[in-house]
Every structure is written in C-alpha cells, then in structure tokens.
Amino acid sequence: MRVQDIIIKPLITEKSTALRDEKNVVAFHVDRRANKVQIKTAVEHQFKNVVVSEVRVANVHGKIRRQGRFVGKRPDWKKAYVRLASGQIDLFDGI
C-alpha cells in the first residue's frame, strides 16, 4: 500500500475541532487496511515537519438506511486520531 493512499481525508467535525484545540489531536478518515504504524508514517510523510507521538484507531460501522421498502447499508470505514508531539504546528492553520 502506498503512503499517499492511506490518508483519505481529514475529518472536520465538532468533536475533532475540540480535540485539535484542546489536546493537539487531529482526526483522519484512513484506508481500512492501514495499521497504526502505516498511519503514523503517512502523516509524517504528507505533512512535513510534523512528529506524531500517538495514533488511535476506530473502526466505524456503516449505518443501515432505508428508502421506502428498500434497505441499503453505507460502507464501513476507519477513523484515526493522531496526536502530534507538543510544540508541533497545527496542520489546518491555512483552512
């Protein structure tokens, strides 16, 4: 798996914004096959001058949705909470 394919997109939610402000933790939507070591390497590779101190991973189950009598399911996905080392720059300052 290539390093560029591991991080799919950053998660900009109310919870992730609070974590970023309070605890220097950034949330990402990552590839389901990626492990913690690969996620750490991908973040340090894609965002230069960043040191990752901890990675936590959560598997999110897709919701079951209905439209009339038809039932469907959203896909399962993986979420990664990445803690940056103290004194590191904020990744999303330019947003």
Gaussian input, Z-matrix of N, CA and C with variables (Angstrom, degrees):
# hf/3-21g

backbone

0 1
 N
 C     1     B1
 C     2     B2     1     A1
 N     3     B3     2     A2     1     D1
 C     4     B4     3     A3     2     D2
 C     5     B5     4     A4     3     D3
 N     6     B6     5     A5     4     D4
 C     7     B7     6     A6     5     D5
 C     8     B8     7     A7     6     D6
 N     9     B9     8     A8     7     D7
 C    10    B10     9     A9     8     D8
 C    11    B11    10    A10     9     D9
 N    12    B12    11    A11    10    D10
 C    13    B13    12    A12    11    D11
 C    14    B14    13    A13    12    D12
 N    15    B15    14    A14    13    D13
 C    16    B16    15    A15    14    D14
 C    17    B17    16    A16    15    D15
 N    18    B18    17    A17    16    D16
 C    19    B19    18    A18    17    D17
 C    20    B20    19    A19    18    D18
 N    21    B21    20    A20    19    D19
 C    22    B22    21    A21    20    D20
 C    23    B23    22    A22    21    D21
 N    24    B24    23    A23    22    D22
 C    25    B25    24    A24    23    D23
 C    26    B26    25    A25    24    D24
 N    27    B27    26    A26    25    D25
 C    28    B28    27    A27    26    D26
 C    29    B29    28    A28    27    D27
 N    30    B30    29    A29    28    D28
 C    31    B31    30    A30    29    D29
 C    32    B32    31    A31    30    D30
 N    33    B33    32    A32    31    D31
 C    34    B34    33    A33    32    D32
 C    35    B35    34    A34    33    D33
 N    36    B36    35    A35    34    D34
 C    37    B37    36    A36    35    D35
 C    38    B38    37    A37    36    D36
 N    39    B39    38    A38    37    D37
 C    40    B40    39    A39    38    D38
 C    41    B41    40    A40    39    D39
 N    42    B42    41    A41    40    D40
 C    43    B43    42    A42    41    D41
 C    44    B44    43    A43    42    D42
 N    45    B45    44    A44    43    D43
 C    46    B46    45    A45    44    D44
 C    47    B47    46    A46    45    D45
 N    48    B48    47    A47    46    D46
 C    49    B49    48    A48    47    D47
 C    50    B50    49    A49    48    D48
 N    51    B51    50    A50    49    D49
 C    52    B52    51    A51    50    D50
 C    53    B53    52    A52    51    D51
 N    54    B54    53    A53    52    D52
 C    55    B55    54    A54    53    D53
 C    56    B56    55    A55    54    D54
 N    57    B57    56    A56    55    D55
 C    58    B58    57    A57    56    D56
 C    59    B59    58    A58    57    D57
 N    60    B60    59    A59    58    D58
 C    61    B61    60    A60    59    D59
 C    62    B62    61    A61    60    D60
 N    63    B63    62    A62    61    D61
 C    64    B64    63    A63    62    D62
 C    65    B65    64    A64    63    D63
 N    66    B66    65    A65    64    D64
 C    67    B67    66    A66    65    D65
 C    68    B68    67    A67    66    D66
 N    69    B69    68    A68    67    D67
 C    70    B70    69    A69    68    D68
 C    71    B71    70    A70    69    D69
 N    72    B72    71    A71    70    D70
 C    73    B73    72    A72    71    D71
 C    74    B74    73    A73    72    D72
 N    75    B75    74    A74    73    D73
 C    76    B76    75    A75    74    D74
 C    77    B77    76    A76    75    D75
 N    78    B78    77    A77    76    D76
 C    79    B79    78    A78    77    D77
 C    80    B80    79    A79    78    D78
 N    81    B81    80    A80    79    D79
 C    82    B82    81    A81    80    D80
 C    83    B83    82    A82    81    D81
 N    84    B84    83    A83    82    D82
 C    85    B85    84    A84    83    D83
 C    86    B86    85    A85    84    D84
 N    87    B87    86    A86    85    D85
 C    88    B88    87    A87    86    D86
 C    89    B89    88    A88    87    D87
 N    90    B90    89    A89    88    D88
 C    91    B91    90    A90    89    D89
 C    92    B92    91    A91    90    D90
 N    93    B93    92    A92    91    D91
 C    94    B94    93    A93    92    D92
 C    95    B95    94    A94    93    D93
 N    96    B96    95    A95    94    D94
 C    97    B97    96    A96    95    D95
 C    98    B98    97    A97    96    D96
 N    99    B99    98    A98    97    D97
 C   100   B100    99    A99    98    D98
 C   101   B101   100   A100    99    D99
 N   102   B102   101   A101   100   D100
 C   103   B103   102   A102   101   D101
 C   104   B104   103   A103   102   D102
 N   105   B105   104   A104   103   D103
 C   106   B106   105   A105   104   D104
 C   107   B107   106   A106   105   D105
 N   108   B108   107   A107   106   D106
 C   109   B109   108   A108   107   D107
 C   110   B110   109   A109   108   D108
 N   111   B111   110   A110   109   D109
 C   112   B112   111   A111   110   D110
 C   113   B113   112   A112   111   D111
 N   114   B114   113   A113   112   D112
 C   115   B115   114   A114   113   D113
 C   116   B116   115   A115   114   D114
 N   117   B117   116   A116   115   D115
 C   118   B118   117   A117   116   D116
 C   119   B119   118   A118   117   D117
 N   120   B120   119   A119   118   D118
 C   121   B121   120   A120   119   D119
 C   122   B122   121   A121   120   D120
 N   123   B123   122   A122   121   D121
 C   124   B124   123   A123   122   D122
 C   125   B125   124   A124   123   D123
 N   126   B126   125   A125   124   D124
 C   127   B127   126   A126   125   D125
 C   128   B128   127   A127   126   D126
 N   129   B129   128   A128   127   D127
 C   130   B130   129   A129   128   D128
 C   131   B131   130   A130   129   D129
 N   132   B132   131   A131   130   D130
 C   133   B133   132   A132   131   D131
 C   134   B134   133   A133   132   D132
 N   135   B135   134   A134   133   D133
 C   136   B136   135   A135   134   D134
 C   137   B137   136   A136   135   D135
 N   138   B138   137   A137   136   D136
 C   139   B139   138   A138   137   D137
 C   140   B140   139   A139   138   D138
 N   141   B141   140   A140   139   D139
 C   142   B142   141   A141   140   D140
 C   143   B143   142   A142   141   D141
 N   144   B144   143   A143   142   D142
 C   145   B145   144   A144   143   D143
 C   146   B146   145   A145   144   D144
 N   147   B147   146   A146   145   D145
 C   148   B148   147   A147   146   D146
 C   149   B149   148   A148   147   D147
 N   150   B150   149   A149   148   D148
 C   151   B151   150   A150   149   D149
 C   152   B152   151   A151   150   D150
 N   153   B153   152   A152   151   D151
 C   154   B154   153   A153   152   D152
 C   155   B155   154   A154   153   D153
 N   156   B156   155   A155   154   D154
 C   157   B157   156   A156   155   D155
 C   158   B158   157   A157   156   D156
 N   159   B159   158   A158   157   D157
 C   160   B160   159   A159   158   D158
 C   161   B161   160   A160   159   D159
 N   162   B162   161   A161   160   D160
 C   163   B163   162   A162   161   D161
 C   164   B164   163   A163   162   D162
 N   165   B165   164   A164   163   D163
 C   166   B166   165   A165   164   D164
 C   167   B167   166   A166   165   D165
 N   168   B168   167   A167   166   D166
 C   169   B169   168   A168   167   D167
 C   170   B170   169   A169   168   D168
 N   171   B171   170   A170   169   D169
 C   172   B172   171   A171   170   D170
 C   173   B173   172   A172   171   D171
 N   174   B174   173   A173   172   D172
 C   175   B175   174   A174   173   D173
 C   176   B176   175   A175   174   D174
 N   177   B177   176   A176   175   D175
 C   178   B178   177   A177   176   D176
 C   179   B179   178   A178   177   D177
 N   180   B180   179   A179   178   D178
 C   181   B181   180   A180   179   D179
 C   182   B182   181   A181   180   D180
 N   183   B183   182   A182   181   D181
 C   184   B184   183   A183   182   D182
 C   185   B185   184   A184   183   D183
 N   186   B186   185   A185   184   D184
 C   187   B187   186   A186   185   D185
 C   188   B188   187   A187   186   D186
 N   189   B189   188   A188   187   D187
 C   190   B190   189   A189   188   D188
 C   191   B191   190   A190   189   D189
 N   192   B192   191   A191   190   D190
 C   193   B193   192   A192   191   D191
 C   194   B194   193   A193   192   D192
 N   195   B195   194   A194   193   D193
 C   196   B196   195   A195   194   D194
 C   197   B197   196   A196   195   D195
 N   198   B198   197   A197   196   D196
 C   199   B199   198   A198   197   D197
 C   200   B200   199   A199   198   D198
 N   201   B201   200   A200   199   D199
 C   202   B202   201   A201   200   D200
 C   203   B203   202   A202   201   D201
 N   204   B204   203   A203   202   D202
 C   205   B205   204   A204   203   D203
 C   206   B206   205   A205   204   D204
 N   207   B207   206   A206   205   D205
 C   208   B208   207   A207   206   D206
 C   209   B209   208   A208   207   D207
 N   210   B210   209   A209   208   D208
 C   211   B211   210   A210   209   D209
 C   212   B212   211   A211   210   D210
 N   213   B213   212   A212   211   D211
 C   214   B214   213   A213   212   D212
 C   215   B215   214   A214   213   D213
 N   216   B216   215   A215   214   D214
 C   217   B217   216   A216   215   D215
 C   218   B218   217   A217   216   D216
 N   219   B219   218   A218   217   D217
 C   220   B220   219   A219   218   D218
 C   221   B221   220   A220   219   D219
 N   222   B222   221   A221   220   D220
 C   223   B223   222   A222   221   D221
 C   224   B224   223   A223   222   D222
 N   225   B225   224   A224   223   D223
 C   226   B226   225   A225   224   D224
 C   227   B227   226   A226   225   D225
 N   228   B228   227   A227   226   D226
 C   229   B229   228   A228   227   D227
 C   230   B230   229   A229   228   D228
 N   231   B231   230   A230   229   D229
 C   232   B232   231   A231   230   D230
 C   233   B233   232   A232   231   D231
 N   234   B234   233   A233   232   D232
 C   235   B235   234   A234   233   D233
 C   236   B236   235   A235   234   D234
 N   237   B237   236   A236   235   D235
 C   238   B238   237   A237   236   D236
 C   239   B239   238   A238   237   D237
 N   240   B240   239   A239   238   D238
 C   241   B241   240   A240   239   D239
 C   242   B242   241   A241   240   D240
 N   243   B243   242   A242   241   D241
 C   244   B244   243   A243   242   D242
 C   245   B245   244   A244   243   D243
 N   246   B246   245   A245   244   D244
 C   247   B247   246   A246   245   D245
 C   248   B248   247   A247   246   D246
 N   249   B249   248   A248   247   D247
 C   250   B250   249   A249   248   D248
 C   251   B251   250   A250   249   D249
 N   252   B252   251   A251   250   D250
 C   253   B253   252   A252   251   D251
 C   254   B254   253   A253   252   D252
 N   255   B255   254   A254   253   D253
 C   256   B256   255   A255   254   D254
 C   257   B257   256   A256   255   D255
 N   258   B258   257   A257   256   D256
 C   259   B259   258   A258   257   D257
 C   260   B260   259   A259   258   D258
 N   261   B261   260   A260   259   D259
 C   262   B262   261   A261   260   D260
 C   263   B263   262   A262   261   D261
 N   264   B264   263   A263   262   D262
 C   265   B265   264   A264   263   D263
 C   266   B266   265   A265   264   D264
 N   267   B267   266   A266   265   D265
 C   268   B268   267   A267   266   D266
 C   269   B269   268   A268   267   D267
 N   270   B270   269   A269   268   D268
 C   271   B271   270   A270   269   D269
 C   272   B272   271   A271   270   D270
 N   273   B273   272   A272   271   D271
 C   274   B274   273   A273   272   D272
 C   275   B275   274   A274   273   D273
 N   276   B276   275   A275   274   D274
 C   277   B277   276   A276   275   D275
 C   278   B278   277   A277   276   D276
 N   279   B279   278   A278   277   D277
 C   280   B280   279   A279   278   D278
 C   281   B281   280   A280   279   D279
 N   282   B282   281   A281   280   D280
 C   283   B283   282   A282   281   D281
 C   284   B284   283   A283   282   D282

   B1=1.4431
   B2=1.5306
   B3=1.3472
   B4=1.4556
   B5=1.5277
   B6=1.3268
   B7=1.4637
   B8=1.5320
   B9=1.3218
   B10=1.4609
   B11=1.5198
   B12=1.3249
   B13=1.4557
   B14=1.5244
   B15=1.3131
   B16=1.4682
   B17=1.5276
   B18=1.3243
   B19=1.4611
   B20=1.5326
   B21=1.3227
   B22=1.4599
   B23=1.5292
   B24=1.3415
   B25=1.4596
   B26=1.5290
   B27=1.3248
   B28=1.4697
   B29=1.5224
   B30=1.3251
   B31=1.4562
   B32=1.5272
   B33=1.3126
   B34=1.4546
   B35=1.5266
   B36=1.3223
   B37=1.4524
   B38=1.5205
   B39=1.3068
   B40=1.4607
   B41=1.5226
   B42=1.3154
   B43=1.4673
   B44=1.5214
   B45=1.3451
   B46=1.4627
   B47=1.5270
   B48=1.3248
   B49=1.4596
   B50=1.5219
   B51=1.3262
   B52=1.4663
   B53=1.5248
   B54=1.3288
   B55=1.4683
   B56=1.5231
   B57=1.3310
   B58=1.4599
   B59=1.5269
   B60=1.3419
   B61=1.4538
   B62=1.5153
   B63=1.3342
   B64=1.4573
   B65=1.5282
   B66=1.3330
   B67=1.4593
   B68=1.5176
   B69=1.3552
   B70=1.4597
   B71=1.5357
   B72=1.3420
   B73=1.4619
   B74=1.5206
   B75=1.3291
   B76=1.4577
   B77=1.5266
   B78=1.3457
   B79=1.4597
   B80=1.5216
   B81=1.3452
   B82=1.4543
   B83=1.5230
   B84=1.3363
   B85=1.4602
   B86=1.5231
   B87=1.3363
   B88=1.4583
   B89=1.5205
   B90=1.3199
   B91=1.4604
   B92=1.5227
   B93=1.3286
   B94=1.4757
   B95=1.5162
   B96=1.3300
   B97=1.4622
   B98=1.5204
   B99=1.3331
   B100=1.4639
   B101=1.5275
   B102=1.3287
   B103=1.4606
   B104=1.5287
   B105=1.3426
   B106=1.4585
   B107=1.5265
   B108=1.3056
   B109=1.4645
   B110=1.5207
   B111=1.3256
   B112=1.4639
   B113=1.5296
   B114=1.3217
   B115=1.4614
   B116=1.5198
   B117=1.3239
   B118=1.4680
   B119=1.5286
   B120=1.3203
   B121=1.4616
   B122=1.5242
   B123=1.3333
   B124=1.4658
   B125=1.5235
   B126=1.3242
   B127=1.4643
   B128=1.5217
   B129=1.3250
   B130=1.4645
   B131=1.5275
   B132=1.3234
   B133=1.4595
   B134=1.5320
   B135=1.3380
   B136=1.4630
   B137=1.5206
   B138=1.3321
   B139=1.4568
   B140=1.5231
   B141=1.3128
   B142=1.4648
   B143=1.5308
   B144=1.3108
   B145=1.4701
   B146=1.5300
   B147=1.3266
   B148=1.4585
   B149=1.5218
   B150=1.3280
   B151=1.4630
   B152=1.5217
   B153=1.3227
   B154=1.4618
   B155=1.5176
   B156=1.3383
   B157=1.4567
   B158=1.5259
   B159=1.3431
   B160=1.4643
   B161=1.5249
   B162=1.3316
   B163=1.4638
   B164=1.5182
   B165=1.3357
   B166=1.4611
   B167=1.5161
   B168=1.3277
   B169=1.4668
   B170=1.5239
   B171=1.3451
   B172=1.4684
   B173=1.5194
   B174=1.3381
   B175=1.4573
   B176=1.5229
   B177=1.3283
   B178=1.4567
   B179=1.5287
   B180=1.3186
   B181=1.4550
   B182=1.5281
   B183=1.3143
   B184=1.4564
   B185=1.5164
   B186=1.3213
   B187=1.4598
   B188=1.5258
   B189=1.3180
   B190=1.4595
   B191=1.5231
   B192=1.3207
   B193=1.4566
   B194=1.5214
   B195=1.3162
   B196=1.4578
   B197=1.5087
   B198=1.3012
   B199=1.4548
   B200=1.5194
   B201=1.3046
   B202=1.4601
   B203=1.5152
   B204=1.3072
   B205=1.4661
   B206=1.5111
   B207=1.3157
   B208=1.4665
   B209=1.5228
   B210=1.3215
   B211=1.4595
   B212=1.5161
   B213=1.3153
   B214=1.4542
   B215=1.5101
   B216=1.3193
   B217=1.4610
   B218=1.5119
   B219=1.3163
   B220=1.4579
   B221=1.5205
   B222=1.3296
   B223=1.4623
   B224=1.5360
   B225=1.3332
   B226=1.4583
   B227=1.5256
   B228=1.3574
   B229=1.4559
   B230=1.5185
   B231=1.3140
   B232=1.4635
   B233=1.5159
   B234=1.3347
   B235=1.4501
   B236=1.5244
   B237=1.3345
   B238=1.4614
   B239=1.5201
   B240=1.3341
   B241=1.4577
   B242=1.5240
   B243=1.3287
   B244=1.4544
   B245=1.5239
   B246=1.3424
   B247=1.4633
   B248=1.5209
   B249=1.3258
   B250=1.4590
   B251=1.5239
   B252=1.3234
   B253=1.4541
   B254=1.5214
   B255=1.3179
   B256=1.4635
   B257=1.5258
   B258=1.3185
   B259=1.4543
   B260=1.5163
   B261=1.3433
   B262=1.4613
   B263=1.5203
   B264=1.3220
   B265=1.4543
   B266=1.5169
   B267=1.3486
   B268=1.4540
   B269=1.5110
   B270=1.3314
   B271=1.4540
   B272=1.5186
   B273=1.3336
   B274=1.4585
   B275=1.5190
   B276=1.3139
   B277=1.4676
   B278=1.5099
   B279=1.3336
   B280=1.4488
   B281=1.5254
   B282=1.3369
   B283=1.4630
   B284=1.5061
   A1=108.73
   A2=115.82
   A3=119.93
   A4=110.65
   A5=115.98
   A6=121.23
   A7=110.47
   A8=117.31
   A9=121.19
   A10=112.88
   A11=118.05
   A12=121.54
   A13=113.51
   A14=118.47
   A15=120.78
   A16=111.21
   A17=117.99
   A18=121.47
   A19=108.32
   A20=116.39
   A21=120.66
   A22=109.95
   A23=116.65
   A24=119.96
   A25=109.22
   A26=117.05
   A27=119.28
   A28=109.63
   A29=116.37
   A30=121.34
   A31=108.64
   A32=115.87
   A33=121.60
   A34=107.23
   A35=116.08
   A36=122.13
   A37=108.54
   A38=115.81
   A39=119.85
   A40=110.69
   A41=116.51
   A42=120.68
   A43=111.55
   A44=116.97
   A45=119.17
   A46=111.66
   A47=117.88
   A48=120.69
   A49=110.72
   A50=117.46
   A51=120.92
   A52=110.80
   A53=117.49
   A54=120.80
   A55=111.30
   A56=116.63
   A57=120.68
   A58=110.65
   A59=116.64
   A60=120.66
   A61=112.48
   A62=117.03
   A63=120.84
   A64=113.87
   A65=117.59
   A66=120.31
   A67=114.81
   A68=117.72
   A69=122.13
   A70=111.29
   A71=115.70
   A72=123.12
   A73=108.63
   A74=116.49
   A75=122.53
   A76=108.15
   A77=117.07
   A78=121.76
   A79=110.11
   A80=115.93
   A81=122.20
   A82=110.12
   A83=116.08
   A84=122.84
   A85=104.85
   A86=117.76
   A87=121.54
   A88=110.53
   A89=115.62
   A90=122.66
   A91=109.52
   A92=116.65
   A93=120.49
   A94=113.28
   A95=117.79
   A96=120.44
   A97=112.80
   A98=118.92
   A99=122.65
   A100=110.79
   A101=115.17
   A102=119.89
   A103=109.41
   A104=116.94
   A105=120.85
   A106=112.62
   A107=117.81
   A108=121.21
   A109=110.42
   A110=117.09
   A111=120.52
   A112=111.28
   A113=117.68
   A114=120.99
   A115=110.35
   A116=117.39
   A117=120.92
   A118=110.66
   A119=117.14
   A120=121.38
   A121=111.17
   A122=117.12
   A123=121.01
   A124=111.55
   A125=117.98
   A126=120.86
   A127=110.27
   A128=117.07
   A129=119.73
   A130=111.41
   A131=117.86
   A132=121.13
   A133=111.58
   A134=116.86
   A135=119.77
   A136=113.36
   A137=117.39
   A138=121.12
   A139=107.21
   A140=116.29
   A141=121.16
   A142=110.27
   A143=116.61
   A144=124.43
   A145=112.48
   A146=117.58
   A147=122.13
   A148=108.46
   A149=115.99
   A150=121.49
   A151=107.71
   A152=116.64
   A153=122.84
   A154=108.53
   A155=116.07
   A156=118.62
   A157=112.76
   A158=117.44
   A159=119.53
   A160=109.35
   A161=116.24
   A162=122.15
   A163=108.19
   A164=115.66
   A165=121.56
   A166=107.71
   A167=116.86
   A168=121.17
   A169=108.90
   A170=114.95
   A171=121.10
   A172=108.52
   A173=116.20
   A174=121.50
   A175=108.02
   A176=116.87
   A177=122.36
   A178=107.61
   A179=116.46
   A180=121.22
   A181=109.66
   A182=116.34
   A183=121.39
   A184=111.78
   A185=114.79
   A186=120.08
   A187=110.58
   A188=115.26
   A189=121.01
   A190=107.17
   A191=116.28
   A192=122.49
   A193=109.87
   A194=115.71
   A195=121.56
   A196=109.58
   A197=115.57
   A198=121.89
   A199=105.86
   A200=114.94
   A201=119.82
   A202=110.12
   A203=116.41
   A204=119.56
   A205=112.72
   A206=117.70
   A207=121.64
   A208=110.09
   A209=115.34
   A210=121.53
   A211=108.57
   A212=116.23
   A213=121.22
   A214=110.25
   A215=115.90
   A216=120.38
   A217=109.20
   A218=115.82
   A219=120.24
   A220=108.40
   A221=117.40
   A222=118.44
   A223=112.93
   A224=115.21
   A225=121.27
   A226=108.34
   A227=116.60
   A228=120.08
   A229=110.05
   A230=116.74
   A231=122.36
   A232=109.70
   A233=115.51
   A234=123.08
   A235=108.19
   A236=116.77
   A237=121.03
   A238=109.25
   A239=115.95
   A240=122.22
   A241=107.24
   A242=116.51
   A243=122.15
   A244=108.58
   A245=116.55
   A246=121.01
   A247=108.65
   A248=115.05
   A249=120.57
   A250=109.40
   A251=116.56
   A252=120.75
   A253=109.47
   A254=116.45
   A255=119.64
   A256=110.54
   A257=115.38
   A258=120.88
   A259=114.02
   A260=118.14
   A261=121.00
   A262=110.06
   A263=115.01
   A264=120.44
   A265=109.73
   A266=115.48
   A267=120.53
   A268=108.64
   A269=117.58
   A270=121.91
   A271=112.94
   A272=117.45
   A273=120.88
   A274=112.45
   A275=118.51
   A276=120.35
   A277=112.56
   A278=117.42
   A279=121.46
   A280=114.40
   A281=118.04
   A282=119.74
   A283=110.24
   D1=133.05
   D2=-178.74
   D3=-77.89
   D4=151.26
   D5=-179.40
   D6=-62.88
   D7=-34.66
   D8=-178.31
   D9=-69.88
   D10=-20.82
   D11=-176.83
   D12=-91.83
   D13=-5.95
   D14=-175.29
   D15=-76.05
   D16=-49.70
   D17=179.64
   D18=-85.18
   D19=118.93
   D20=-179.42
   D21=-87.96
   D22=-50.69
   D23=177.51
   D24=-164.69
   D25=155.35
   D26=173.66
   D27=-76.69
   D28=150.98
   D29=178.13
   D30=-100.40
   D31=115.20
   D32=178.75
   D33=-108.15
   D34=91.01
   D35=179.20
   D36=-126.74
   D37=175.16
   D38=178.87
   D39=-63.71
   D40=-42.93
   D41=-179.51
   D42=-66.71
   D43=-44.29
   D44=-178.24
   D45=-68.71
   D46=-32.87
   D47=176.70
   D48=-66.83
   D49=-40.92
   D50=177.27
   D51=-64.64
   D52=-41.63
   D53=177.93
   D54=-64.14
   D55=-38.96
   D56=-179.76
   D57=-64.88
   D58=-41.18
   D59=-178.15
   D60=-72.72
   D61=-40.61
   D62=-173.38
   D63=-88.00
   D64=-41.30
   D65=-169.07
   D66=-122.57
   D67=6.90
   D68=178.09
   D69=61.09
   D70=41.31
   D71=-179.78
   D72=-115.26
   D73=133.37
   D74=179.74
   D75=-116.79
   D76=139.32
   D77=-178.14
   D78=-106.59
   D79=140.69
   D80=179.92
   D81=-134.03
   D82=148.25
   D83=167.00
   D84=-89.01
   D85=118.83
   D86=-174.20
   D87=-121.17
   D88=167.52
   D89=178.19
   D90=-63.17
   D91=139.75
   D92=-176.93
   D93=-65.12
   D94=-23.73
   D95=-177.61
   D96=-86.80
   D97=-8.14
   D98=-174.77
   D99=-77.79
   D100=143.52
   D101=175.11
   D102=-105.58
   D103=-178.97
   D104=-174.46
   D105=-63.88
   D106=-39.31
   D107=-179.13
   D108=-66.01
   D109=-42.31
   D110=178.89
   D111=-66.32
   D112=-37.81
   D113=178.47
   D114=-65.68
   D115=-43.44
   D116=178.26
   D117=-60.39
   D118=-45.35
   D119=179.07
   D120=-62.59
   D121=-41.16
   D122=-178.66
   D123=-65.43
   D124=-41.83
   D125=179.94
   D126=-66.50
   D127=-44.24
   D128=179.87
   D129=-67.64
   D130=-28.99
   D131=179.96
   D132=-78.04
   D133=-43.43
   D134=-176.00
   D135=-77.94
   D136=-32.55
   D137=177.84
   D138=-110.84
   D139=101.25
   D140=-176.55
   D141=-65.08
   D142=155.03
   D143=177.70
   D144=61.77
   D145=31.49
   D146=177.60
   D147=-122.15
   D148=133.61
   D149=177.01
   D150=-113.77
   D151=123.76
   D152=-179.95
   D153=-92.25
   D154=129.24
   D155=179.79
   D156=-101.38
   D157=-25.58
   D158=-177.74
   D159=-155.68
   D160=146.94
   D161=175.38
   D162=-131.37
   D163=128.17
   D164=173.50
   D165=-118.00
   D166=143.51
   D167=-173.44
   D168=-126.54
   D169=140.79
   D170=176.08
   D171=-133.11
   D172=131.00
   D173=173.26
   D174=-89.10
   D175=121.59
   D176=-177.66
   D177=-102.14
   D178=125.97
   D179=179.62
   D180=-85.22
   D181=137.95
   D182=-179.98
   D183=-69.20
   D184=146.03
   D185=-178.93
   D186=-79.99
   D187=150.06
   D188=173.62
   D189=-90.27
   D190=127.20
   D191=-177.21
   D192=-122.07
   D193=147.29
   D194=178.70
   D195=-120.07
   D196=147.22
   D197=168.13
   D198=-134.77
   D199=97.95
   D200=-174.32
   D201=69.30
   D202=-124.66
   D203=-179.57
   D204=-93.03
   D205=-1.75
   D206=-178.78
   D207=-94.15
   D208=135.41
   D209=-178.23
   D210=-113.60
   D211=135.52
   D212=176.84
   D213=-135.25
   D214=171.18
   D215=-178.73
   D216=-136.02
   D217=133.16
   D218=174.24
   D219=-75.87
   D220=153.54
   D221=-177.03
   D222=-71.44
   D223=151.20
   D224=172.53
   D225=-72.28
   D226=152.11
   D227=179.63
   D228=-149.65
   D229=169.93
   D230=-176.17
   D231=-118.05
   D232=137.60
   D233=179.90
   D234=-117.65
   D235=138.05
   D236=179.34
   D237=-123.00
   D238=130.31
   D239=172.56
   D240=-102.34
   D241=117.62
   D242=-174.65
   D243=-111.97
   D244=119.10
   D245=177.02
   D246=-93.43
   D247=124.78
   D248=177.64
   D249=-85.27
   D250=150.92
   D251=177.81
   D252=-63.69
   D253=152.75
   D254=-177.56
   D255=-63.22
   D256=140.76
   D257=-179.18
   D258=87.39
   D259=3.12
   D260=179.68
   D261=-81.62
   D262=156.73
   D263=179.64
   D264=-72.75
   D265=155.95
   D266=176.40
   D267=-80.78
   D268=129.72
   D269=-175.96
   D270=-67.62
   D271=-27.47
   D272=-171.72
   D273=-110.70
   D274=29.36
   D275=177.91
   D276=-64.07
   D277=-32.30
   D278=-175.69
   D279=-81.51
   D280=-2.10
   D281=-177.14
   D282=-82.47

